[in-house]
Amino acid sequence: MIRASSFDHRRSTARREVSRLYIVLAILLSIPAHATITIPRILGHDMVLQCDKPVPIWGTAAPGEAVTVQFAGQKFSTKADAAGKWQVVLKPLKASAAPAELVISGSNTIRLRNILVGEVWVCSGQSNMEYTMRKNSKVTRPDLPGPNPVDELNVAHNPAIRIFLVNRKTLPKPDTLHHDWAVAQDSALRSFSAAAYFFAKELNKRLNVPVGMVATSVPGSRIEPWISEAAFAQDPAFAGKKVDGDPGKFWEPMVKPLAPLAARGFLWYQGESNCFLAETTTYTQKMRTLINSWRAAWGDPKMPFYYVSLAPFKYSDTHDKVVLTRETLPLFREAQAAVLQVPHTGMIETTDLANTEGGIHPGFKWEIGRRLALLALANTYKTPGVVAEGPVFRSLKVKGAVATVSFASAAPLISKDGQALTDFTIAGTDGVFVPAQARILGTQVLVSALGVPHPTAVRFGWDEVAQPNLFSEAGLPARPFRTDHTGRLTP
């Protein structure tokens, strides 16, 4: 017969064992999931590391764990902090198309294969930036001389161009396979941004170095989701005010995890969704906030930021809560152009690239990419002889019935089709704009109209469907403008 005291003793012992098991389990559960070394998705096989700039390599590990990074003869060691985060910074590297291995070691070893060193750009925006090579291959190309860029999918095979397509759901999560980078070909290229690819192709051809492109875009997105809530709160223009449009919605999962990836600059193709809201100066300020906050996240206040002025489209045909007119698009473009007062920015014109079917998505992404590349080549890489901008309004002088418009750079001026210049209007003292005659005289355009004896203002391309024929000899279209507006954004 078992005595009660013996039974109680054994029950007490069992309870202590169970308690110890709970304690052990709790300790095991408290060990961070990143006890082994992990790296973000943006670091992977086949990637391009930015040349001629310090290159951060970062990730997570067990708190206090020693981590060593080796690449191209460099070797650096560090320890993970109390939160398990670690980072080393490689010294600036020379561009190289020779595949190399990057090794990260500690309690485990990660070997990233086939790494190149060259130029890296991050591109973002809405559907026109997302617009894929698959869609581009179906575009009806105008009857122009030269190779057909529409067929690029069938011939693309350049191992020096690498691409990374951001997936909103997976980017914030580590990937033990490290396979999100790819050579720009086959299925990976079919799903990639056409504008970004053709930018990379032009850069690779002109600079003869590897190019890596990171594409992070969402069709239909406004600008606000690409800006963090903190950036809005810290900007005097928005502090204390409610900002619509889901601030931070795409910044958090689609941009923030990319930093501090070493990159040369940013490309931006967005605005249609904000144009539908008839925004003007508020969009200028939002772009300024975005640029400053992205540069801050990358720790480089001079990081180049190049973007696309919107192409012709009939916004006024839209019937929604916001009433749009034929001036809505020109006014929005003016707001885009005002962002150029922010240092180290550039904008391409697309007035000649309207969709032939009338849609909001110009299919000529090979030319979008090429023009963005011209900005980078001229302004960032200081490539001699590159003309990156078409005619840009500089000044207006009036003498008698003739208004003389002067342009900055881009000389000489031409009529693209050899016909009389189009899309100039002129106003007299009554402020009523009427169609005008315009002719080129060197770097100037002389504008006049019957019935306007004393001109006071000139407008050019000031209509949503205008496709003016005033170009530079380099084949770039003139920027739309109006001389009856002097609003400026303080830098």
N, C-alpha and C positions, 0 to 999 in steps of 0.2 A: 504494500500500500504506500503510495507516494504521499509524503508529508507536504502540508501546505507551504511551509517555509522553503522547501526545496523547489516547489513549483514556482513560487513567487520569485526565487532567485533566478531560475532559468528564464522566466518571462522578462525580468528586468534586464538580464544579459542580452536577450533577443532585441529588446527595445534599444539598448545602447548600440548594437550592431546595425540596426535599421537607421538609427540617427547618424552613425558614422557613414553609412552608405549615402544618405541624403547629403551629408557634408561633402563627400567626394564628388557626388553628382553635381552639386552646386558649383564646386570649384571647376569641374570640367566644363560646365555650361558657361562659366564666366570667362573662360579663355577666349580671346578674340578669334573670330572666324578667319582672320588674316594672319594666323600664326605662322604660315609659310609666306614667302615673298610673293606678292602679286603686283601687277602693273596695270595701268589703265588701258582700255581698248585702243586708244589712239597710238599706242606704242606696239608695234607688231612686225611680223615677217614682211618683207617686201616694201617697207616704208622708205621714205626719203627723209634724211635729217638735214636741217637747214645749214647751209654753209656760211662761213664768215660771221657767225654770231655765236655767243655762248649757247650751249644746248642742254637744257634741263632733262634729266631722266629721273622719274619719280615713281612712287608706289607705296605699298603698305607691307608691314611685316610684324612680327611679334615685338612688343615694346622692348627697346634696348637691343634688338637683334642687329648684329653687324652685317652690313650689305656692301658688296663690292661690285663696281661697274667697270667693264673693260671694253674699249673700242678704239681702233685705229692707233694702237700704241699708247693710248691713255689708260690710266688705271686710277680710280678713286674709290675710297671707302668711307662709309658713314655708319651711323647707328640710328635705328628707328626711334622716334620720340615716344613720350608716354602714351600718345594716342595711336601709336603704331605707324606713323607717317615718316617717310624718308625721301630725300632728294639729293642728287649730286648734279653738278653742272660741268659738262665737258667743255674744254677750251674750244674756241672757234676752229672749225674744220675746213679743209679745202674741198672744193667740189670734186666728186669722183664718181664715175660710172662703173667702177670695179666693185662687184658685190662683196660685202664684208659681213662679219658676224659680230653682233653686240651681245656680250655675256653679262648677266646679272646673277650674282651668287651669294648664298648665305646658307640657311638651313636647306634650301633647295636651289637648283640652278635653272635659269631661263636662258635659252640661246635663241636669239632672234636672227634669222638667216636672210641673206640676200638684201642687205641694207645698202642704199646708195646715199650720196651726199650731194645736195644741190639746192634748188629753190623750192620753198613750200609756201602755199597760199591757202587761206581759209575763205571760202565763198559761201554766201548765205542770201536769203531772201524768200520770195514767194514763188508762184508757179513758173514764172519766166526763168528763174534761176534753176528751179527743179527740173524744168523741161528736158526730157531725156534724149540721149542719142538715138534711142529707138524711135521716138516721135520725129526727131530731126531727119531721120533717113526716109521719111515718107513725105517730106516737104516738096512741093513743086517749085523747082529752082528756076529763076528768071533765065532767059537766054543770054548768058554771059560767056565770054571766052575763058579758057583756063580749065583746070581740073574741077570736077564736081565734088564739093565737100559733102554733099548729101550721101555719097557712096563711102564715106569714111569708115563706117562699120565693117565694110568688106575688106578693107586694106589695112586697118589700124593694127600695127604690130611693132610697137616701139617700147622695148623694155626699160627705156629711160624715163617713161612717163608712168607714174604710179597714182592710184586713186583710192580715196577712202570715203565711203558714203555713210553718213551718220544715220543710225537707226535710233529714233527717239526712245524706244523701249529698252534698248540694250546698252546704249553708250555709257550710262552711269555705272554699269555692272562690269566687274573684271571678267576677262575671257582667258581661260587657260590655254586655248588653242592659238591665240594671237594671229588670227587669219583674216582680219577685216580689211587690211590693205590688199590691193591687187594691181597687177600690171594692167594698163588701160587697153583691154581687148576683150573680145568674146562677150559672155553674159554680163560680166562686171561692167563693161563699158556701155552695154545697151541700156543699163539702168542708171547710168551716171549723167550728171548735168552736162548738156551739150556746150553751153557757154563756157563752163569751167574747163572742159576738155580742149576746146579750140584755143582758149587762152594758153593752156599748158603747151599745146602743140606749137604755137607761135613763139613762146618763150624758149622752148627747147631748140627750135630751129635757129633762132637769132643768137642765143647765148651759148648753145652747145653744152649745156649742163643738164643733169637730171632734174625733173620737175615733179613735185608731189602736190596733189590737189585734195583738199578736204572739203566736201560739200555737205552743208547742213541747211536744208530748206524745207518749208511747209507751204503747199499750195493754198492760196487764199488768205495767207496770214497778214495781219496788219503789222506795223512796226513795233507796237507796244509790247507784245509778248517776247520780243527779242532783247528787251531791256529789263534789267533786274529791278525789283521794287526798291531796293536800296539806292540804285542810281537815280531813280526818279525822286526819291525822298531827299537826296543830297543835292539835287540840282535846284538852285534858287527859283528857276522858272516853274517848277512843279511842286516844290516843298509845301506841304500842308494842303495840297489840292488833290481831289480824287481824279485818278487817271483811268479812263475806260480802256477796254481792250485787253484784259488779262495780262497785266505786266508780269514779266518773269516766267510765263507759261512755257516758252520754248528756250529761254535763256538757261534756266536751271538744268533741264535734261539734255540740251542739244548744243550748248556753247560752253557753259562753265566747265564741264568735264574735259574740254579740249585744252584749257589753259593749265600749265604754262608752255604748251608745245611751242618749240622754236619755229617761228614762221616769219616770212618776209613782210606779209601784209594781208589786207582783206579786200574781197570783192563783194559788192552789194547790188542786187537787182530786185528791188521791191518798191512798192508805192501805189500800185493799182487799187488795193483795198482801201487805202487812205484817201486816194483821189476820189473814190466813190462817195466819200464823206465830205467832199469839197474843202478839204483842209488846205491851208496855205502856210502862214507863218508858224502855226503850231507844229506842222510837220518838220519845218526847218529846225526848230528847237529840239524836237524828238530825235532827229538824225544826229544833231550835235551831241545830245545826251548819249545816244548809242555809241557814237564814235569814241567819245571820251571814256566811257565806261569799259568798252572793249579794250581800248589801249591800256587802261589802268589794270585790267585783269591780266594782260600779257606783260605788264611792267615796262611798256615802251610808249611814251607819249608822242613819238614821231612815226609810229607805224603807219605806212601808207594805207589809204582807204579810197578805193576807186569804185565808182558806181555808175548806173545807167539811167539816163533821162528817158522818160516814158515815150513810147512810140504812138503814132496817131491811132485814135480809136474813138468811136462815137459814144462817148460817155453820156451825152445829152439825150440819147435814146432810152436811157434807163429811167424807169418810173418807180421811185421809191420814196421813202420819207424825206430824203434830201433832194432838193431840186437842183439838177445839173444843167449847165448851159454849154454852148460851144466854146466858152472861155474858161470853163472849169479846168481843162487839161493845160492850156497855156499858163494859167495862174499857178497850177501845181508845179509845172516845170520850173517856173520862176522861183518857187519855194525850194525846189531841189538845187537850182543853181546858186541860191544864197548860201548853201552849205559850203561852197567853194571858198568862203572866207575862213573856214577852219583850215589851219596849215596842214600840208601833206595830204591833200585830197585832190581828186580829179573826177571829171564826169564826161562820159561819151554821149554824143547825140545820135538819135535813131529816127529822125523825121523821114528818112528815106526807106525805112525798113517796116512799113506798115504791112500787116498780114493781108495778102491778096484776097483772102476770103472775108476780110472785115473783122476777124476775131481779135481778141486782146493779146494773143500769143504770137508774136512774129516768129516765123520759122527759121529765119536766117541767122541762127545762133552762131554759125561759123564767123559771121562778120561782127557780131556782138563780142565774141571772144577775142577776135583779132584786134578790135578797137580798144578793148580793155588792156590787151597786151601792149599796144602802142603807148598807152599812158604809163605803164610800168617801165617799158624800155626807155622812154624819154625822161621820165621824172625820177624813177627809182634807180635804174641801172645806168643812167646817163649815157645811153648809146648814141654815138654821133649820127647826125643826119636823119633821125627819126622825127617825123611830124605827127603829133598826137592829137591835135585839135583842129577843127575847121574854123572858119571865120567867127570871131567873137566881137560883138559890138563894143566900141571904145568911146566914140563921141559923136555928137550931132552939131552941125553948123548950118544956119539958114541964111541964105542971101537971095533976096527977092522971092521968087516963087519956087526956088529949088532948095531942097533939104539935102545936105551932103552928109552921108553916114560913113564914118571911118571905122576900120576894124583893126583889132590887135592881131598880130602874127598872121600866119596862114596865107601870106601873099605868094603868088598873085591869085586873084579871085577869078572864078570861071562860072559860066552857066553849064551845068552838068550835061544838059541835052542840046546845048547850042541855041536854044530858043530864048526869047525875051524873059527876063527875070520875073518870077511869080511870087505871089503872097506878100507883097508890100502894100500897106495902106498908109494914108496920110490924113492928118486933120488940120484944120485951120483954127481961127479964133473961136469958132462955135463948138469945137471939141468933137465934131462928128467925123468919124473915120470913113474914108472912101477908097476904093481901089486906086492904086497909083502905078504910074510908069516908073521903071527903074532901069538904070544902065550902069555898067561897070566902068570905072575910070581908075586904073591902077589898083590901089588898095582901098578905094572908096566906091561907094554906090551913090549915084545922083537920083533923087526921088522927087517926083512932082506929079500933079494931077490938075486937069482942067477944072476950073471952078474953085481952086484953092490958091488964091494969090499970095497968102501970107501963112505958110505952114508953121505949125507950132509943135507938132509931134509926129513920129513915125512908128509904125508897128510892123513887125516881120514875123511871118509864120504864126500869127495870133489867132489860130483856129484849130479845133481838135483834129480835123482831118487834113490840115495843110501838109503838103509834101513839097516844100520849096526846092527850086533847082539851083540856088546859090551855094557853091561849093568852093573849097580850096583846090588848087591844082593837084594836091596830094589825094584828092578823092574823098574828102570828109565834108559833111554838110555843115552849113552855118547854124549857129545857135539862135533859136527864136528870141525875140526881145521886144520891148516897148520902151520908148524914151519918155513916156509920160508917167513914169513911176520911179521914185528915187529911194524907196525903202531899203534899208541896209541892216544886216545883222551884225551887232558888235562882236568882234572876234573874242 
